[in-house]
Amino acid sequence: MIAWILFHLFVFPGMLFTGILGLLIGWFDRKLSARFQFRKGPPLFQNFNDFFKLLGKETIIVKEAVKSVFIIAPLAAFAVLTLISTIIGLALFYQRGFGGDIIVVMYLTMTFSVMVILGGSATGNVFSSIGAGREMKLLLADELAFIIILLVPIIKSGYQIRFDQIIAVQQASGPFIGSASGIIAFIIGMLCIQAKMTLAPFHIPEAETEIVEGPFMEYSGPLLAFWKLNHYMMYVIFPFLLILLFWGGFQFQGIGILWAVLKYVLIVTVMIIIKNTNPRIRIDTALNFFWRYASPVAFIGVILAVLGV
């Protein structure tokens, strides 16, 4: 039993699988983004080269930093993402879950943002502190809409709060994305994960031209490598979560294998297209968008789900 848990946590579908797939999808992101800018883009294993190169570099910690928090934040964030990927992966690939796993994932995604805030605040750099403050405001902006859209699959599955049961309902009666409430929740969910990954137009905490990478400005060496890896791992976790909640999960039989790959690639491609076709917005604009528009629309989706639409 212990060996089974360790395998799934550290190998598949946890740390190793999510990390490798994330680095590969990160290459796809960079390659497709390069095409938008009429560039060639990096070679296939460039992200792996960058990651291992950073592992061999020196970590410089500024004198004013809170060293313990500065060091622990990226490692704790990595551990959180590993746990999320394991929970979601077990439901997708093995149809295994536990009571309230959807609530656990909701809290863990919030915890990752908290680690970014703590890490940026601990650097002793004013630009990092500004970035950490923006990350906090962005979390307050998108979290309400994210929580509301999670209610839609819960309601449509007969108030199930287990991932495996949500998938089972969809495989029996059809994906929730085929309904009006499911489409609304899926679209709002796409925007929420765009904000949680701080991709354009919501890359406000990093804002390279304003605050020079924000919370990550003072990070270098292995600690920066883990922040980069964390970002690429989210390219696996969040699309998988949307597929699980709204698109019926994965079926690995016959044409289902190809369909599973296409669903994942389609979501990632849409995220990259949004990233490359929208300018960065201000933090007050993001707050206004999520609180005034996204959250009410998501609430309408919940009402429709209750009505069975």
N, C-alpha and C positions, 0 to 999 in steps of 0.2 A: 504493500500500500504506500509506504513512504517513497519507495523507488518510483512508483507510478506518479506520485505528486511531484517529485523532483524533476522527472523527465518532462512533464507537461509545463512546469514552471520555467525551467531553464533551457529546454530544447524546443519542443513543439506542443502547443502553439504559442509558447511564451517567449522568453528573451531572445534566443538564438534565431528562431524563425522570424519573429517580428523585426529584429534588428537587421537581418540580411535582406528581407523583403523591403523594409523601409529604405535602406540604402539604395537598392535597385530602383524603387519608385522615385527616390530623390533624384536619381540620374534621369529618369523619364521626365520629371518636372523640369530639370535644368535643360534637357535636350529640347523639349517642346517649347519652353520659354525662349530658348535661343532662336528657334524658328520664327517666333513672333517678332524677334528683333533682327531677323535676317543674319543670324550668326550660325556657325556650325554646331557649337555645343561641345561638351566634354566627352571623353571616351567612356565606355561602359563602367569601368571599375574606378572612376575618378573619386567617387565618394568614399570608397574603401581606402584608397590611397591617402585621401585627406584625413580620414579618421585615424588610421594607424600612424600617420606622420605626426598628428597632434598628440597622440599617446606618448611619443618619444620626445616631445618638446618640454621645456621647463615651465612649471606653473609659477607665475609671479603674483604674489599677494601684496597689495599696497598696505602701507603702514596703518592707515586709518580703518582698514577693513575689520569686521568682526569675523575672525578667521574660522571659528568653528562653524558658524552658519554659512559662510562663504563656501566652505568645502563640502558641507553636508547637503546643501540645497540641490545641486545637480545630481548627486548620487541618490538622494531620496526621491527626486523626480523620476529618475530612471527606474527605481524600484517600483514606484507607483504605476508607471506605464507598463512594466513587465506584468504586474498583477492584473491590470485591466485587460491586457492582451490575452492573458491566460483564461480569465473568466469568459470573455467574449469568444475566444477561440474554442473553448470546450463546448460552448453552446452551438457554434457554427459547424464544427467538424465532428463532434461526438454526440451532439444533442444531450448534453449533460449540464445541469444547472443546480442551483440551490435556492431556497426561499429568500426572496428579496434581493437577488443578485443585481437586478436592474437599479435598485436603490443604492447598492454598494458602489456600482460603477458611476452613478451620478455624483456621489460624494468624492470618489477617487479622482474624477476629472476636475472637480473643484480643487482638490488637494494639490494637483499638479500646478495650477495657476498660483496657489498660495506659495509653493516652492519657488516659482519664478519671482514672486513679490519679495520673499525673504532673501533670496540670493541677490537680487538687484539692490535691495535696501542695505545689505551687509557689505557692499563693496567700498563704501566711503567716498564714492564719486557722485557728484551732483547730477550728472546726466543719467547715471544708472538709477538714482533715486527718482528722477522724473519718469524714467521708463517704468520703474516699479509702481509708481503712482498711477500711471496710465493703464498698466496691466490690471491694477485693482479696479479702476473705473470700468474697464472693458469687461471684467468678470461680472461686476454688478449690472452691466448693461445686458449681456447676452444670457446670463444664467437663468433669469426668469422665463424667457422664451424657450430655453432648452428644457427646463423642467416641465413646462406646459406641454411641449410636443411629446415628451415621454409618456404623458397621460393617454395619448391617443391609442397607441398599441395596447396599453394596459386595458383600456375600456373595450376596445374592439375584440380583444381576446377573452372577454368574459371576466375582466378584472384579475388577470393573472399577473404576478410580479416575478415570474421566473422566465428567463430567456428561452429555455428549451420548450416551455409550454406555449410561449408566444409564437415560436417557430412552428410548433406542431399545429396550432390553430390555422396558421397561414397555409401550411402545406395541405391541410384538409379542405379549406374553404377558399383559398386564393390569397395572394399578397394584399396587404392593406393599402399599398400604393394604387390599387385599382379602384379605390373609393375616393370621394371628394375630400373627406377628412384626412385620409391617408396622404393624398397629394399635397394638401396644404401643410400638413405636419412635416412631410419630407422636404419640401422647399424651404420652410423655415429652419428645419434641421440642417440643411446644406449651408445656410447663411450663418447659423450658430457655430458650426464646426469651422467655418472659414474664419470666424472671429476667435475661436478658441485656439486655433493654430496660428493666429496673428498673420494671416495671409491677406494680401491686398483685396479689398480696400481697407481692411482692418489691421494693417501692420503698424498701428499707431504706437505701441510701446517700444518698438525697435527704431522705426523712423530714421533710417541711415543718414539722410540728408539733414536731419535736425539734431538728433541726440546720439548719433553714432552707435547703433545697436542697443541703446538703452540699457536694460538690466544686464546684458551680457558684455558690456563694454570692457570691463576690467578682467574678464575671464581669458585664460590662455592655457595651453598645454592640455593635459588629460581632462581637466574640468570643462574646458570649452568643447572638447571632443564629445563628452557626454551630453552637453546641451545640444550640439548638432545632431547627435544620434537620437536624442529625445524628440526633436522636431521631425525627423524622418520616420520614427516609429509611429507618430500620430497619423502619418499618411496611410498607415495600415489600420490602426485602431478605429478611427472615426468612420471611414467608409464601411468597414466591417460592421460597425454598430448600426449604421443606417440600413444596410442590407438585412441585418438580423431583425430590426424592428419593423421595417416597412416593405421589404422586397422578398420575403419568404425564406431567407437564409440561403444555404448552399445545398445542392443535391449532386452527389458525385456518382451518378449513373448515366452512362451514355452521353447524350447531348447536354445533360445537366452540367457536366464539367466545363464545357465551352461556355455555357450560359453564365455559370458562376464567375468565370474569368471576365467575361464581357461586362457583367454588372459592375464588378469592381473597377475595371479600367475606365468605364464610362463615367462613374462618379469622380474618380481621380482626374480625368480629363476635363470635366466640367469645372472642378475646383481650380485647375491650372489656367483654364481659359478666363475664369472670373478674375484670377490673380493678375493676369497679363493684360486685361482690357479695362481695368478700373484704377483710377488714381487714389492715393491715400486720402481718407477723410479725417476731419478733426474729431477729437474725442467727444466733444459735445454733440457733434452730428451723429456719432455712433450711438451715444446714449439716447438721443432723440429718436433715432430710427428704431432701436430695439424696444424702447418703452412705449413709444407712441404708435408704432405701426406693427412691428413683428409680433410683440406679445399679444395685442388684441386680436390679430389675425389668427395666431396660434390658438387663442381661447375660442375663437369661432370654430376652429377645427375640432376642439374638444366637444363643443356643443353638438356639432354634426355627428361626432362619434357616438355620443350618448343617444342621439336620435337614430343611429344605425345607418347614417348616410356615408 
